[in-house]
Each structure stands twice: as C-alpha cells, then as structure tokens.
Amino acid sequence: MLAALTACGLDVQLPDLFLLTRTGQGSKLTLLVNDSGTIRCNGGKTKQLSSSLLITARDLADNLSGDATRHLDLPSGSSATYDFTIRLQQGTIRFSDRDTARHPYLAQAELFALQAAQQACGLSG
C-alpha cells in the first residue's frame, strides 16, 4: 500500500518513535528513531535500522509511553555511569543506568542504545 501511495506522488512521512540521548562517561550519544525504520546517529545522515532493532524500538515506544505520560524522572546517583533522556510524543523520561535493574523497560532502552550505536550507527557503543 505504501509503495502504491509513493508511486502516486504522495510522500508519506512516518513519525519519529523517540529521541534517546545518553550522556556520561565517554562521548554523548543521540539516536533519533523513526517509525519508517531509520535512525539518525548524533545528528548525522539517516541510516537504516535492522528489522529486529526496529521491532525493539517500536516495542520500547509502546512500553515507555505510560512512563512518558507520567514524566518519569529518576534522579541520577553519584555511582551512575550514564544518564539517559528519552523523548516520546507522550512526554520525557529521565533515568540512569543504575535504575535499569528495577525497571525492565529502561534496561531494554539501555540495551537498545548500545545495539543501535554499534549495529546501525557503526559506533563503538
């Protein structure tokens, strides 16, 4: 259906799923993930996500929507290595890598950041 719409001259734009920012030790990482299966790494050119990373990104957006609506903000502790901010349409979530043990979806977001940085962006992680 999408190909038919594109062939008719309609440029269908899918929404961004989320913007994930990781700060802390090492360099800052920003990942802008679009529902079309693309990602922008650190403001660079758009790259293609693998099917498995796109499915994970869509699951993350769904699973984190409730926390985003509540504007989950977990203060970073002094022992945190990384701090994360995830902006979704519903709101913004802030947490550190120390919070992922108690929040499985935050752990999934941390893992997604690492995998996307390495696999889609070609970064060291």
N, C-alpha and C positions, 0 to 999 in steps of 0.2 A: 504494500500500500504506500509506504514512504517513497519507494522508487517511482511509483506512478505519480505521486504528487510532485516530486522533484522534476520528473520528465515534463510535467505540465507547466513548469516555470515557477512553481511555488517553492519558496525557500523555507522549509520547516525548521525552526530552531528549537531544540530541546533545552530545558532549563538546567542550570547548574545544580548538582546534588548538594555540594558543600565546598567550603574553603577551609582547609586544615592548615594550621600554622604550628610549627614546632620550634621552640627556642630552648636554649640551654647550652650545654657543653657542645662544642663544635659549631658548625655553621647553621644558620637559620634555614628552615625548610618550609616552603609554602606549596600546597597542592590544591589546585582548583579543578574539581572533578565535575564533568558534565555528563548528563544522562545519555548522551549520544555515544558514550564510550571513549571520550577523550579526556586528557589531563594536561594541565599547564603546570610545569615544574619551575618554581622560583621565577615566575613571570616570563619564562621562555616560550618557545614555539609550542603549539599544540601537538601532542603525541597521542598515539592510540593506546588504550588500555587493553590488556588481555581480557577474554571473556570472564575468566574466574575473578580477576580484580574488579571488573565492572559489576558482577553479581555481588561481590563483597561490598562494594561502595553503595549499591542500591539497598542492600540489607542494612548497612550502617545508617544510611539516611533514614530509613524507616524506624530502626530500633532506637535511634537517638532523638527522634522527633519529640517524644514526651519530655525528655530532659531539656531539650532546647526550648520547649514551650515554658518550662519552669525556670529557664535561665540558670541551669546548674552551674555553680561556681564553687569549686573546691579549692581552698587556699593552698598554695604551694608550700611545702615544708622545706626546711633547710637541707634535707638529705635528698631532695629531688634532683635528678639528672636532667630531665626535660620537662618543660611546661607546654601544654597543648591548648589551642583555641580552635574550636570548630564552629563555623557559622553556617547555619542552615536557614531555610526560609522561615522556620518557626521561631528562631532565636539563636542565641550563642551559648556554647558550653565551654567552660574552662576547667582544666584539671592538670595534674602532674602524673608522671609515671609511677609515683607512689600510690596513686588512687586506683590503679588498674586491678589490683588483687581483689578488691571488694566490688568492683563494677565490671562484669564481663564484657559489656559493650564498649567500655572505654579501653579495655585490653585489646579488643578487636580493632579499635581505631588506631591504637599504637602500632599494632602489627601491620595494619593496612599501610600506615605511613612508611614503615620500614620496607615492606614489599614493593610498594609503588615507587618509592625513591630508587630502589635497586633495579627492579624489573622494567618499569615504564620510563623512568627518567634517566637511567644509566648512572646514578649517583652511588656513592659508597654507602649511603644509608643515613 
